[in-house]
Amino acid sequence: MGKYVLVYSGGSMAEGEEAQAAAMAAWGAWFGTLGAAVVDGGAPFGPSSAVGGGAATSGLTGYSILEADSLDAAVGLADGCPVLADGGRVDVYETIDVGM
């Protein structure tokens, strides 16, 4: 099993209590389908800055960390992410254990 970071970009923030509750329910339902694969549910991102090399990458909105058998399996798990329904995107990165 490997660990994979899902990085969310785009999508939109729900406006109003009803829309926010629906968005939270969608995320909760999706995380429920992932079960034990969720290592860290993650968090949304706030303002950002960069050190060296120019401006921070814009448009990143949050992350989660999952365990999966392969990159393809992790991509399959990401396929139902609610950010996709809002026009967003999920990039999936395999982490590399460096033994530290």
C-alpha positions in Angstrom: 0.0 0.0 0.0 1.2 3.5 -0.8 0.2 6.9 0.3 -1.3 9.4 -2.2 -1.9 13.1 -1.8 -5.0 14.5 -3.5 -4.6 18.2 -4.3 -7.8 20.0 -5.1 -8.0 23.0 -7.3 -10.9 25.1 -8.6 -14.5 24.5 -7.7 -16.5 27.1 -5.7 -17.4 27.8 -2.2 -21.0 27.2 -1.4 -22.9 30.3 -0.5 -25.7 30.3 2.1 -26.3 27.9 4.9 -28.3 25.4 2.9 -25.7 25.2 0.1 -22.9 24.9 2.6 -24.8 22.0 4.4 -25.3 20.3 1.1 -21.7 20.6 0.2 -20.6 19.3 3.6 -23.0 16.3 3.2 -21.5 15.6 -0.3 -18.0 15.6 1.1 -19.0 13.5 4.1 -20.7 10.9 1.8 -17.7 10.7 -0.5 -15.3 10.3 2.4 -17.7 7.6 3.7 -17.2 5.6 0.4 -13.4 5.8 0.9 -13.5 4.1 4.3 -10.1 3.0 5.6 -8.3 4.5 2.6 -8.4 7.9 4.3 -5.2 8.5 6.1 -5.8 12.3 6.6 -9.0 13.9 5.5 -7.1 17.1 4.9 -8.3 20.6 4.9 -9.1 23.5 2.6 -6.4 26.0 1.9 -6.5 29.7 2.8 -4.3 32.5 1.5 -0.8 31.4 0.3 2.6 32.7 -0.4 5.8 31.3 -1.8 9.5 31.3 -0.8 11.8 31.5 -3.8 11.0 31.0 -7.4 8.1 33.5 -7.7 4.5 33.5 -6.7 2.6 30.6 -5.1 0.6 28.4 -7.5 -2.8 29.9 -7.6 -6.1 28.0 -7.5 -5.2 25.2 -5.1 -8.1 24.8 -2.7 -7.2 21.9 -0.4 -5.8 18.4 0.1 -6.4 14.9 1.4 -4.1 11.9 1.9 -5.3 8.3 1.0 -3.8 4.9 1.0 -4.2 2.7 -2.1 -2.6 -0.2 -3.9 -1.4 1.9 -6.9 -1.6 5.3 -8.5 -4.4 4.0 -10.7 -6.4 2.8 -7.7 -5.9 6.2 -6.0 -7.1 8.0 -9.1 -10.1 5.7 -9.1 -10.9 6.8 -5.5 -10.5 10.4 -6.4 -13.0 10.1 -9.3 -16.0 10.7 -7.1 -14.7 13.8 -5.3 -17.3 16.5 -4.9 -14.9 19.3 -6.2 -15.3 17.7 -9.6 -19.0 18.5 -9.7 -18.2 22.1 -9.1 -15.9 22.3 -12.1 -12.8 21.7 -10.0 -9.9 19.3 -10.5 -8.1 16.7 -8.4 -4.4 16.0 -8.9 -3.1 12.7 -7.4 0.5 12.4 -6.3 2.2 9.3 -5.0 4.3 10.0 -2.0 7.8 8.4 -1.8 9.0 6.9 1.5 12.5 8.2 2.2 12.9 6.3 5.4 13.1 9.3 7.8 
